Amino acid sequence: VHAASLNPIDWKVLVGNFALLSGLTQKRPGFDFAGKVIAVGPRCQRLQIGDLVHGMTVFRRTGTLAEYLAVNEAEVAKIPEGMSMVD
């Protein structure tokens, strides 16, 4: 993970003030991320090692402030050429 963001929903999840997601998430902040693909699984079709990507995790799997993150390729998109990971 090269970049991540904290949004109001992250704060609400952390303090237990978001009933809609009660029980669906761990108390690990971070849904949005950008980074570089360092490994792919055998069924991955769109991404290659070295691709720059950005995305949002599903509500059950948060924690994008971590150093590494494992996500399904459906949760990410390639960063357009010329755009940085923080744009």
Secondary structure, 3 states (H helix, E strand, C coil): CCEEECCHHHHHHHCCCCHHHCCCCCCCCCCEEEEECCCCCCCCCCCCCCCEEEEECCCCCCCCCCCCCCCCHHHEEECCCCCCCCC
